[in-house]
Structures are given as C-alpha cells and as structure tokens.
Amino acid sequence: MRYISTRGQAPALNFEDVLLAGLATDGGLYVPENLPRFTVEEIASWSGLPYHELAFKVMRPFVTGSIPDADFKQILEDTYGVFAHSAVAPLRQLNGNEWVLELFHGPTLAFKDFALQLLGRLLDYVLAKRGERVVIIGATSGDTGSAAIEGCRRCDNVDIFILHPHNRVSEVQRRQMTTIFGDNIHNIAIEGNFDDCQEMVKDSFADQSFLKGTRLVAVNSINWARIMAQIVYYFHAALQLGGPARSVAFSVPTGNFGDIFAGYLARNMGLPISQLVVATNRNDILHRFMSGNRYDKDTLHPSLSPSMDIMVSSNFERLLFDLHGRNGAAVAELMKTFKSSGKLSVEDERWTEARKLFDSLAVGDEQTCKTIAEVFTATGELLDPHTAIGVYAARECRRSLSTPMVTLATAHPVKFPEAVEKAGVGKALELPAHLADLFERPERCTVLANDLKAMQTFVGEHGNRGKPL
C-alpha cells in the first residue's frame, strides 16, 4: 500500500513512513493511493467476529508490506483488550430503528481511544524496529490529548507534548491529561483557542529545525493511522444491524471531520452507507459548507460541547481531494486561497456530489441540553453533549425511517458535568473505578503565551525525557 499527498507534490510513502510523517512535505495530508474494496459477500462473512479480528480484516490492506500479519494481529488484540466492555463498541437502542454506538469504553472514555491506543502501539513497534526516537506535538480540543498520552505514555522512544486551550476544556478532560506524570509527558496550556494550538502544530511540522534533527510525529487526526482505525467501527455497527444486506445511516458529532471521513471511506470500501450526517455545534464551518457551499472562517465560540469548538477542520482537505478527482494541484490552489482569504467554495457540481451522501446540522447549547433531557426521560440513557448533538441532528436530517440510524456516542457523559447539570436530568455522575480519585490527583501543566516560538523553545528544552534536544 502506497500513500499520496492531497496536494500532489510530496513523495509517495509506505505505511511505516506515513505513520511517522504526519503532514506531507507539501503541506498536504496523506491518503491511500488506491482504497481497498470489499465485496458484499466478504463483508457478510465477518459477521460475529470479535472486534480485534474484524479490525484485522478491515485494516490489513493498509499495512500490507510494512507489518507482518502475526505481529499486526497481536497489536490489535492488545489494543482492544484494554477496553472495559467485552463488545468494545456496543450498540444501544433508543427507539425502533434508532441507535447509539458507544465509543467511550476505552481508558480515557472517548472515541479517540480506538485510534490512539493503536497508534501508540504502532509507533512503539516501528520505532523499536528502526532504532529511532521521535517527538509528538499534538493539539487537543479536549479528548485527543488524554487519549494520546494514555496511548503513548509507555512508549520507550517517544516524547509527547500536548497543547490544549487554557481554560477551554472541561475539568475532567484537563485532569485526564495533567494527572499523568512521566519524564516523556508534557502538558502545555496555550493562552488561546484550539485553532491557535492546531496552527502551532502545523507550523511546527512545516519547519522542524527547532528539534535539532529529531523527527516530529502527529497524533492529531491528520495522521492516517487514526483515520484507518476509525473505519472499523462503521463495519462493526453495520454488521450488527443487518449489514451489508441492508444499508445503514450514521450521524457523527464532528469538528475536525476525521471521524465522519472514516465513515465516508467505509462506504467507498464497500459498506452500504446511505447517509452521513455532519452534526456540529454553533462553530459550524462544516454545516455551512454542507448546507450552502461556504467553508468560511468565523469567530470561535465556547460551548457546552468543547471538543467541537473548532474553526477550521483539518481533515476536510481529504474530502476536497476526492471531490476534485484527486487532483493535487487543484487542492493546493484551493488551500492557498483559503489560507489567504479564510474563504472557500467549490464548483456546484462538486458540492452537489458531496450532498448525495452528506447532510448536516448545527445545534446550539439550549437544544443540546433539551435533547439530553428528552433522551434520558424516554430511555434512561444519559448522553454527553456531543452525542446529544448527534442524536438531534440524526432526527432532524434523517432521510428514511426504514434505514437504521446510528449516532456515534463519542464520549462518556461524566466528562461533561456542566452540560448534564444544565439539562436537569438529576442523575449523579460517577467516574469509572480506574478514575475514581481523578479530582484528588496532583496536576502538572505549563501555561504558555499564544506564541509559536515560546512553545517550540519549551519543546527543545524538555524533550528527550527531560534532557534538551
């Protein structure tokens, strides 16, 4: 399997190299040169497989030539063996043909564990084989950071620096990052918003001279391995609901477009998916594109669903690449225009093509709380605010009542007590046993100004397990 850049000017890489590359050298994102495609009969034969075995079937083509089958099987068994639920990603029924897919049974109670538990193990495997050491700089709007730290904390050859927007993540999200200590773990609170953090990461990939020769690796969803891992649970859900003999629809709470892009890829790989609903909050750049062909920067607003408080969606470029017939030069020109003007539109026929599969909705805090309360009253299921946005968007945008509609439940509600409290459901939230003392643990975090050079200087001084790089 070879991987190419969405901007067409970077060299093609194999899986091992793309795992370590993050952004392509031309500023683009890596995607498979040719997407594997499975027959209906092949997909049907996977029904009933344990999650790690299904993951092997779906992901094997992406790593062929880089990781032997036996090694990859063991990595996947280890990855999903740490999840608290034996089904790994259980489905819960809300009504006759409406479901939520619980993706929060991993160590940090968020869907990011599906990819980042795997990414940490893949990095350890590849780096040990190569005898290399790397630096990870990641930006988080809430959940990626803790999942990345948890996934990479035991990696012998990794120093990890996670940037989060100061005072703009929930207390549980913050503490899940800042209470994990290690010589190779560094939490940085940036006095800005998530997009500021994300821009710092992108700028650091563009010029890595501050690392003095050490390689920089991405853990954000620009890293192909994260997208690859998220494809699996679309197959997992569909197989439990009669797929591939029938099609399934999905509603996905998303800010960075990575999780829903994985669903788009699952469909292109042969899984019958009839509809993908982009569910977002008032920071609605994706909704504005899907509903009106306007991908324009706007003011970022804090919300009760902070993981989607994102102004620019990194993975959207991967969809633009496909919409433009995989023409890297066209995408490069489009992104150049967007960088200078903050605005982007595509030709009507390309936008119309996207709308054949995608619908979207932006949901405010008031409706989010109302949905949490309504679902709890009707079913006893308590949703986190991101999942509530997904459920409401699913109900508003649904094209067919006869098609199963699955909302991805992206986080455990205990991570967002403010939203649950405002919803007035009157249910006490309890942390799982392994996090029961979270609020009593000491924290370690460095607050830095919204300044690229200050952040890079900190990384240079604290890398290599506390020794200057």
N, C-alpha and C positions, 0 to 999 in steps of 0.2 A: 504493500500500500504506500503510495506517494501522496504528499500533501503540497498544495499550491497556495499562493497568496491571493487574497481578494483584489490586490492592486497590480498583480501581474508581473512585477519586476524582481521579485525575490527568487532565489533558487528553490527548486522542489526538494522536500526533505522526506526522510522516512519517519516512522512513528517515534523512534527513540530521540531523534533530533528535534522533532516538532514538540515533543514533551518538554524539552529544555529550552526551546526557543521563545515561547510566548508570542509576542508580536513579530511579524516578519520584518526583514531589514528595510523593506519599502514602506513600512508603516501599516501594512495590511494585516489581515487575520488569516490563519491557515485553515483550509478546508480540504477534505479528501479530493484527489484528482478525479476519482470515479467512485460514486457511492455504491456500496453493495446492495443488491436487491434480492429479497427472498420471495419464494412462491407461496401462495396461499396454503398449499399442502405442507410445505416446510414449516411455516409458522404454526399451523394447526398441530403438527407433531410435537411441538414444545409444550403443549397444554399439560399442566400439572407438575412441571419441573420446579424444583426448589429455586429460590431467587438467584443464587450464585451460579447455578447451572444454566439458567436462562440468560444471565448476564454473559456467560461464556459464549453461548450461541450467537447473541446479538453483536458482541464486541470483537469476537475473534478476527473477523476480516480487517479490522482497523489496526491490529497489532501484528499481523502476519509478517514474518520476516524480521521482527525485532525481539519478540518474546516467545520462547517455545511453549507449546500448548500446556505441558505439565506444569510449568512454572506459572503461567497465567491462571490456570485453574486454581492453584494453591493461593495465589494472591487474592483472587476473588472470594474464595472460601474464607480466608482470613478477614477480608474487608467486611463482608456482610454477616460474619459470625459474631460481631460485636454489637449488633442491633438488638434492642430489647424485646422485640416482637418476633416470634418464630416465622411469621409470614413476611417479615421485613417491611413490606408496604401493604398493609391490609386495607381493604375497601370497607367503607361504612355506608349503609343505605340511609338516605334522607327521606325519600318517598319512593313511589312505584318505580321510577326509572331515572332517579337522580342519586348520585353517589359522591362521596369524597374519598380520595385516595390519601391515606395518612402517610406522609413522608417525614414524620418527625420522631421516629423511634430510634434514631441514631444517637451517639453520645452527646451531641450538643442540641438535640431537639429541633432540628431544622433539616430541610431537604438538601442543604449543602453537604451534609454528611455522606450522601450517596456518592458524590463525586470526590470529595476531599479526603475521605478515608481511603479511597482507591488511589488518589493522586499521591498521597504521602508514601504509600507502599510502592507505587511505580517509581517514584523518584529514588527511594532507597535502593531498589533493585538495580536501576540503570546507573546510578552514581557509584554504587559499590563495584559494579562491573567495569566502569570506566576509571575508577580511582580518582574521581573528581569531587570538588566541594562547590556548592552554589549558595547564592543569596536570594531569598524570596522577599520581594516587596509587594504587598497586597493592599488594596483599598477595600473597605467594607462599609456598607450602609447598615450593618447590624449582625447578620448571621454568617457571612463568609469568613470573617475574622476568627471567630471561635472554632468554626469547623476546620479551618486551615491550620490553626495552632494545634488542635486536637489531632488532626491527621498527620502533622509533621513533627510533633514535639519529640518523638523518639527517633527521628531520622538522624543518623550519625553524621551526615555530610551536608546538612542544611542549617543556615542561619535565617531566621524568619523575622521580618519586620512588618507589622500590620498597622496601617493608618486608618483611623476612624474619625469622623467629625465630632469635635469636642462638644459634649452635652447634647448630642443629636441622635443617640441610640438609647434604647431602653436600659434600665439599670441591670436587668438580668443579662441582656446582651453584653453590656460592658463588662460586668463581673465575670462572665464566662471567658472573656479574653484576659482580663487583667489579674485574675487569681491563679493563672497557670504560670509557674516560675520555671526558669531554665536558663542556662548560660546562653542558649541559642535563640531565646524567645524575647522579643521586644515589642511592646505596645506603644504606639505613638498617637496621641490625640491632637489632631490638627485644628487650629482655630479657624475653621471654615466649614463648608458643607461637603457632602460626599463627592460631588463633581470636582471639587478642588483636590480632594485626595486622589481620585481616579486620574486626574490630569497630571499630578505629580508622578504617578506610576508610569503613565505613558511617556512622559518626558524623560524619565529615568531609563526606560528601555531605548529611547532614541539616542541617548548619549550616556554610555555606561563607563566613561573614563573615571568617574569618581570611585569606582570599585577597584581600580588598580589591578585589572586583569581577571578578577573573579567574575564568573558568569551570573547573570541575573535571570531568574525564572519566575514566571507568572503563576499565581494561584487563582486570579480572577477568572471569570468565565471567558476571557479571551483565550485561555489555554484549552486547546482542543480536547484534551483528556477529560475535562469537566463536561463538555457537551456530550461526548461519547458515552459517559456513564449515565447521563440523564435520559438518553434514548430508551434505556432498558425498561424503565417503569411504565412507559406507554404500552409496550408489548405486554408487560405483566398485567396491567389493568384490563386491557382489551381481551386477553385470553380468559380472564375470569368472567367476562360479560358476554361470552358467545363469539368473540372474535377468533379468527378472521372471517368466519362465516357471515358475520354482520358487522356493519361499521359502528364506530363509537365517536362521540364528540367530547372535547376536553375544554375546560375553562381554566386558564392559567394566570394566577396573580404574578405579574412580572414587571420589573422596572428596567432591567438590563437586556431583556429579550433572549437570554440564554436558555432558560427553561422551556419556553414555548418554541424556540428554534429547534430544540431537541425533538419536540413533537412533530414539527414540520419535517424533520429528517426521517423520523419513524414512518411517516406516511410515504415519503419518497423511497423508503426501503421496502415497501410492500404492505405495510399495515393499513387496513382500511380505516381511515380517519376522515369523517365527513365535514368536520368543523373544528376550528381552533378559535377560542375567544380570548382576546387580549384583555385582561382585567387589570385596571390600574387605579391609582388614587388621583387626587387633584393635580399631581405632577404628571400631566397627561400627554407627553410628546408622542407616545406610541398611538394613543387613541386619536390624536389629531391627524396623524398620518393615515391610519386605517379608515377613519371616517371621512377625511377631507383632503388627503394627499398633501398635508402640510406637516413636514418634520422640521419644526422651528424651535429654537431655544426660547425658554421663557423663564420667569422668575421661579426659583425653587421655594416651595412652601413646606414647612414642617407639618407632619400629620401623625395620626394615630397608627399609621402603617409605615414606619420609618424605613423599612427595607426597600420600599419602592419610592423613596424620596430621592429621585434621580432625574436629572435634567436631560442627559444625553445617554442613550442606550448603546453600549459598546458593541453588542452582538448584532445590532440591526444591519451593520455593513455586510454580514454574511448573507442575509436575505437579499439585500440590494444586488449582491454579486449574481445570485441566481436570476433575479428579475431582469438583469441586464445581459442575460445569455452568457454569464460567466466571462464577461468582457472586463478584464482587469483595468485596462486603460480608461474605460468609461467610469468605473467605480472610483478610480484615483482622481479623476477630474471632478466627479461629484463631491467627494470628500474634501477636496481642495476648496471648492466653492462653499461648502458648509462651514469649513474652518474659518474662512474669511468673513462670511456673511451671517452665519448662525441660522441659515435657512436652507431647506432642501425640498424639492418636489421631483417627481418622476413623470415620464410621459403617461398620458391617460391609459393607454393600453397596458402598460406595465402595472399601474396601480389597480386597474380592473382585474388583472390576472391575480394579484395578491388577494383581492376581495372575494375571489371564488372560494377561498379556504378560510380566510380570517374575518372575524368580526371583532368589535371592541367596545369597551365602555369605561368611562372614568367615574369613580364612585367617591363621594365625599365622606367626611368623618361621621356626620349625622346618620346617613344611610348605613354606613358600616356598623355602627352601634345598634341600629334598629334591626339589622339582619342577624347580628349575634343573638339578640334577644329573641327574635322570632324563631330562629332555628332551635335555640335551646328550649323554648316553650313547647315547640312542636315535636321535638325528637329527644331532648335530653343531651344532645351533642353540643359541646362548647367549642366554638370556633375562635381561632385567633383572628385579628383584624384583616390580615392579608387574605386568609381563606374566606372570610365573610365577604370581602370584595369579589372574590372569585365566584362564590355562590350566587350573589346578587346579579353579577354580570351574566352568569350562565342562564339565569331565569329570564333576564331581560332580552338576551340575544339569541336564545335557543331557536333553531330553525325547525326542529322536528321533535315532537313528544315521543315518537316511537323509537328514536335513537337514544341509547343510553348516554347520559350526560355526566361526565366525571370532572369534578373540580379538584385540582391538586391542593391538598392541605399542606401548606409549605412550612408551618411552624406550630409548635405546641402553644396553646393559649397562655401558659404560665409565663411565657417570655414577655407578654404584653398586658400586665395587670391594669394599666391605666384604661385601655380600651374596654376590657372586660368589666371594670368597675363602672365606667360611663354607660355601658349597655344595661346596667342594673339587673343582672341575672341573679345576683345574690348567692353565687356559688363560691366557696372558698377555693383558692388556687393553692395547690401544694406541689412543690418541686419533687421530682422523682428522687428516689433514695440516694443515688450517686451524686446529687446536687443539693441535698437537704441542708447542708451547712454553708451554702454559697454566700449568704449575706454576712457570715461571720469570718470568712476567709480574708486575709490581708490582700491588698491590691498593689500592683506595680505598674506604673504608666508614666510616660513622659509627655508633657504638653508642649507643643511647638507652634510657633507662628506659622501662618499660611505662607510659607516661603520655601521654594524648592531647594535652594542651596543649604538652608538650615537643616532640612530633612536629610539631604544627601551627606552632609558633614556628620550628622549623628550616625548614619549607617556606616560610614567609613571608620568612625571611631569605636563602634561597638560590635562590628562583625567578627567572624572567626572565633566564636564562643567567648566574646568579651575582649578579644585582642584586636587592635587596629588592623584593618585590611592592608 
